[in-house]
């Protein structure tokens, strides 16, 4: 976890700055997702995530420019309609919001685990736990895989 405190508020924005938002406090967990949906959305073999309580994420400008796409009900991906920049994803089933920390100033990503490592397209030997799908507390099997 980061050293962010509950009273800390950080600014985030899409690539062009049209959509702006704040995150307050600290994320529930940070990690790395290897599922094929996240890889396809990110255009990368691994997607860094930080999961926040919904009330910790507030759009402060450009809400009318915020687009949404839901391939499945598990993830409602939000992006800027002006520049296409990724902003965050809502996960209704988990009751959490995944904020892409590369678009937030002042919060460093400190991943604690890998999820959907069974779908990986590259291995990451970093010593962190690697779940086949999700930890049990997030509705997964809790099954760990070797690095």
C-alpha positions in Angstrom: 0.0 0.0 0.0 1.1 3.6 -0.5 1.8 6.0 2.3 -1.4 7.9 1.4 -3.5 8.9 4.4 -7.2 9.1 4.6 -7.2 12.9 4.5 -5.0 13.0 1.4 -6.7 14.0 -1.8 -4.9 13.7 -5.2 -5.8 15.0 -8.6 -6.2 12.9 -11.7 -7.0 13.6 -15.3 -7.3 11.9 -18.7 -4.6 12.3 -21.3 -5.9 15.7 -22.6 -7.1 17.0 -19.2 -10.8 17.3 -20.3 -11.9 14.8 -17.6 -10.6 15.5 -14.1 -11.2 13.7 -10.9 -9.9 13.3 -7.3 -9.1 10.3 -5.2 -9.2 10.6 -1.5 -7.6 8.4 1.1 -5.9 5.2 0.1 -6.8 2.3 -2.2 -8.1 -0.9 -0.7 -5.5 -2.8 -2.7 -3.0 -2.3 -5.6 -1.8 -5.0 -7.9 -1.4 -6.3 -11.4 -4.1 -7.9 -13.6 -3.2 -10.4 -16.4 -6.7 -11.1 -17.7 -7.3 -11.0 -21.4 -9.9 -8.2 -21.1 -7.5 -5.9 -19.2 -4.6 -6.7 -21.5 -6.8 -5.9 -24.5 -8.1 -2.7 -23.0 -4.7 -1.5 -21.9 -2.9 -2.7 -25.0 -0.3 -4.2 -22.7 0.4 -7.7 -21.3 -0.2 -6.5 -17.7 -2.6 -3.8 -16.3 -1.7 -2.1 -13.0 -4.8 -1.6 -10.9 -5.7 0.2 -7.7 -9.1 -0.5 -6.2 -10.9 2.3 -4.3 -14.2 2.7 -2.5 -16.6 4.4 -4.9 -17.0 7.4 -2.6 -13.3 8.0 -2.7 -13.4 8.8 -6.4 -15.1 12.0 -7.6 -15.2 13.4 -11.1 -14.6 17.2 -10.7 -14.7 18.3 -14.4 -15.7 16.9 -17.7 -18.3 14.4 -16.6 -20.1 15.1 -19.9 -16.9 14.0 -21.7 -16.7 10.7 -19.8 -17.5 7.7 -22.0 -18.2 4.2 -20.8 -17.9 0.7 -22.2 -18.9 -2.6 -20.6 -17.9 -5.8 -22.4 -19.2 -7.6 -19.3 -21.1 -6.5 -16.2 -17.9 -7.1 -14.2 -16.2 -4.0 -15.5 -17.5 -0.6 -16.7 -14.5 1.0 -18.3 -14.5 4.8 -18.3 -12.5 6.9 -20.8 -12.4 10.5 -22.2 -14.4 11.0 -25.3 -12.1 13.8 -26.4 -8.7 12.0 -26.3 -9.6 8.4 -25.6 -7.5 8.3 -22.4 -8.4 5.7 -19.8 -9.6 7.2 -16.5 -11.0 4.4 -14.3 -13.2 1.3 -14.3 -16.1 0.6 -12.1 -16.5 -3.0 -10.8 -20.2 -3.2 -9.6 -19.9 -6.8 -8.4 -17.0 -5.9 -6.1 -18.3 -2.5 -5.2 -15.0 -0.9 -6.1 -13.5 1.5 -8.6 -10.2 0.7 -10.4 -8.2 3.9 -10.8 -5.3 4.0 -13.3 -2.7 5.6 -11.1 -0.5 6.7 -14.0 -3.1 9.5 -14.5 -3.1 10.5 -10.8 -0.5 12.9 -9.4 1.2 12.0 -6.2 0.2 8.4 -5.7 2.7 5.7 -6.4 1.6 2.3 -7.5 2.8 -0.4 -5.1 1.3 -3.6 -6.3 0.8 -6.3 -3.7 -0.4 -9.2 -5.8 -1.1 -10.5 -9.3 -4.6 -11.6 -10.4 -5.6 -13.8 -13.3 -2.0 -15.0 -13.6 -3.4 -18.1 -15.2 -4.2 -15.9 -18.3 -0.7 -14.2 -18.4 1.1 -13.6 -21.6 4.4 -12.9 -19.8 5.8 -14.0 -16.5 6.7 -11.5 -13.8 9.2 -13.0 -11.2 8.8 -10.4 -8.5 8.0 -12.5 -5.4 4.4 -11.3 -5.1 1.5 -13.7 -4.7 0.1 -14.9 -8.1 -3.5 -15.9 -8.2 -4.9 -18.1 -10.9 -8.0 -15.9 -10.9 -8.8 -13.8 -7.8 -8.3 -14.1 -4.1 -11.2 -15.6 -2.2 -12.2 -12.3 -0.6 -12.8 -10.9 -4.1 -14.9 -13.9 -5.3 -12.1 -16.0 -6.8 -10.8 -19.5 -6.1 -7.8 -18.2 -4.0 -5.6 -20.6 -5.9 -2.0 -19.5 -6.1 0.3 -20.2 -9.0 4.1 -20.5 -9.1 6.1 -17.6 -10.6 
